[in-house]
C-alpha cells in the first residue's frame, strides 16, 4: 500500500522516526509521500525522503501559511529527484472569521480569501509548468476550489482528505480522492455515502499522520502503519476484497504520482 499523505516531518515523529517508518513497512505500507505543508520544514522533508527508500516528498505552501509563500524556494526543492508533486496547497476558510475577530490576523475576510486564491493559483501554474501533480487541501472552500480547478483543464492531482462535497466529484476526470482515517469515524456518514460515488480508479489511501487517527486508535498519534484500517473500511463499504482495494489504490497512486513507478522498492 501507499500512504499518499503523511507528515513525517512533524516534530511529533522526531524521537522515533526510524521506528515509525519501519513499523509502516512491516505492515505492507511500501511507499510514503510527505506533503509540503510548511515551507520551513521542506529541508527536513527532503532529508527524510533521501534517507529512506520508499519515502518521497512534495513541495508546496499550505493555505494557512500563505505569508511564507516563496515561489523561488519551491522551485529549488521541486528540482529534487524525490520531489514528486506540488502541494499541499489549496483553500482553507475554516475559522477565518474567528481568527479575524480574535486578532490573530489583521486583514479582512475577503482580503485573506483573495490572497489564498492567488497563492493557490500560483502553485497550480507552477505544477503545470513542471507537469507534476497537485496535492490539494480544501476546507470549507469547495465551491471556490472547484471553480479555480475547473479553469485549469490540464491540472491533475489528489484532493487530500476528500470532504464528501458532491461538487468536487465533478473533477474526477483529472483528480483523485484521498481517503483517510475520517472514513472510520462514527460521525462520517456523509463521507461513507459519498464513497460509492467516487470512481474506484480514482481512490487513493492516506493517513494525514500524525493527525486524524482512525478508529479504534483515536486519541493516539496517527502513523502510516494504520493504513490497513482505512483499507479494510473501504473494502467493507465498497463491497470489495481487501486485496482488490490494495491493488486498486496502489495502482491509482502510481498512475497519479508517475515517478513512484520509477523507484522500485523491494522492502
N, C-alpha and C positions, 0 to 999 in steps of 0.2 A: 504494500500500500504506500501511497504518497501523501504526506501531510503538506498541503499546499499553502498553509498559512500558520507559522509558528514563530513566536518572538523569542528565539533562543538568545538574542542579545539583551533580553531583560535582565536587570540586576537580580531578579529572583532565581536565576539559574547560575549565578556566579560561583557559588560554593560547590556545586555538584554537576556541572555541565557535562562532563565526560560520562558520568553515570546516567544522566538523563538521556543522552544520545544512545548509549549502548543498550539501555533498557528499551528504547524505541525499536532499535534494530532487532532485538531479541523477540519482539512482538510483531514481527513481519512488517514493520514500517521501514522501508528501504531508502526512501528519499524524503528530505525535509527542505522546505523553502522558507527563508527568513524574509518577511516583508520589510521594506524600508519605511518604517513609521516615524522615525526621528533622524533627521539629517546628521545630528551629533553622534549617533551610535552606528553610522554606516561603517566607520573604520572597524568597529567591533564585529559587525555582521560579516564584513568581508573576511576578517581574520578567522572567524569561526568556520566560514564556508571553505576556506583554504586548508584548514586544519583537519577537517573531517570529510572523507569520501562519502558522497551521498547527501551532502548538505550544500545548498545554494542560497543565493540572496537576491533581493530586488532593491532598486534604488528609487526612493520617492519621498514625498513630503505629505504627511497626514493633514487633513483639513483643519485640525485643531492646532497645527504648528505652522501655519502659513507665514508667520512673521519671520521664520527661519528659511523660507524658500530661497534657494540659490541654484539656478539652472546650471551654472558653470561647475558647481560642486557635483551635481548629479551627473553631468557629462563625464567627469573624471571616473566616477565609480561605474558608470554604465559601460565603460570600455573593458572592464574586467571580464575575463572569460567565464567566471562563475556567476555573473550578474545576468539573470535570465528574464527579468521583467522590470517594468517601471511601476512604482507604487510602493506603498499603499497610498493612493491619492483618491480624491473624491469630494463629496459634500457632507457636512455634518451640522445640522441645525438644532440638534438636541441640546436643550438647556441654554441656547444662545441668549434668549430674553432674560433668563435668570442670571446669567453671567454679567449682562449689562447692568441690570438692576443692582447687583451686589458690588459693582465697581471693578470686577475682575478685568473687564475690557472697557476701553473708553469710547469706542466708536458706537454709532447707532446700528440697529439691526440690519438694515438694508446695505450699509457700507460693508459690513462683515461678510454678508452673503455674496456681494459683488466680488469682493477680494477672493473669497473661496472659489468662486467660479473662474476667476482669472487664473489662479494657480492651477486649478484642475485642468482647464483648457491648455495651459502651457505644457502640462505633463502629458496630456493626450497627444498633442502635436509632437512632443519630443519622442514619445513611444513610436508614433507613426514614422518619424524620420529614421528610426533605428530598426523598424519592423520588429519591435518587441511587443509582447502582450502587456496589458494593464492589469494591476491588482486594484480593484475599485472598492472604496469604502463609501457606503451610503447609509445615513441615519437621519430619519425624519426629513428626507430631502429627495424622495423618489421621483416626483414629478420633474423637478429641475434637473436631476441627474439624467433621467430618461431623455429629456429634451436636448441636453447637451450631447449625449452619446449618439442620439439619432442623427445629429448633424455631422457626425464623422463616420461615414459609411464603411471605411476601411479599418476602423478601430476594432480591436478584439481584446479579449481578456476574461477575467473572472470577477463576478460580483461577490465579493467577500461577505461571508455571513449573510447570505440571502435573507431578506426580511419578510418574505411572503407577500409583498405587494404585487398584485397581478400586473400592473402596468409594466413592470420590469421584465415580465415574460416575453414582452414584445421585442426583446433584444436577443432572443435565443438563437438566432441565426449566426450571431457573431460572438456571443458571450456565454461563458459557463457560469454555474451557480455553486458557490462554496457552501457546503452543508457541514455544520459542526455540532458541538455539544448541545446547542439550543434545542435540537430536534428530540432530545431525550428528556427535556423538562416537562413537568406535568401541565404547565400552562402554555404549551407550544401548539395549541390546536390549530391556529391559522397556518403555521408552517407545515404541520402534518397534512393538512388539507391541500396545501399548495404543492407538496412534493410530487404527487401523481401528475401534476400539470407540467412539470419540467421534463423535457425530453431526456431519456435515460443517458443518451450520448452527450449530455451537457452537465452532468453532475460530477463534482469533484469533492474529495474529502478534505477537511481541515480541522484543526483544534483551536486555533487562536490562542494557544497556550502562551502565558500562564493563566489566561482568562477563560471564562465560560466553560468551566469544568463540567463534563457530562455526569448525569445520574448513573450510578449511586455515589459518586465521589464529590458532589457539590460541597463547597466549603474548603476543599483541598486545593492545592496548586495544580493547575492543569499541566499535562505533559503529553508529548506526542505518542506515548505508548497507550494512551486512551483511545486512539483512533479505532481500534476494533469495536469499542462500544458504540461508536457512531455508525460504523459499517453495519453492525448487527441490527441496529434500529432501522436503518434504511432497508435492509433485507426484509424485515418484518412488515414495514409499512408498504413497501412496493411489491410485496409477494415475489421476491427474488431469492435465489440461494445466496448464501454468503460468498461463495466462490464467484458467482456472477457479479455481485456488487464489487468485489475486489478487482476482478479482471476489467470490468467496465470503467470504474472510476480511475484506475491506473492508466488505462489506455486513453481516457479522456484527458488526464493531466499531461500525459506525454504528447498528445496532439496539440494541446494548448501551449505548453512550455516546450517547444521543439528541441531546445538544447538538452533536455533531460535524456532524450534518446541517444545523444552523442556520448554521454557519460555512462558507460556500462558499470554497474555496481554489483559485485558478487559477494556482498556481506552475508 
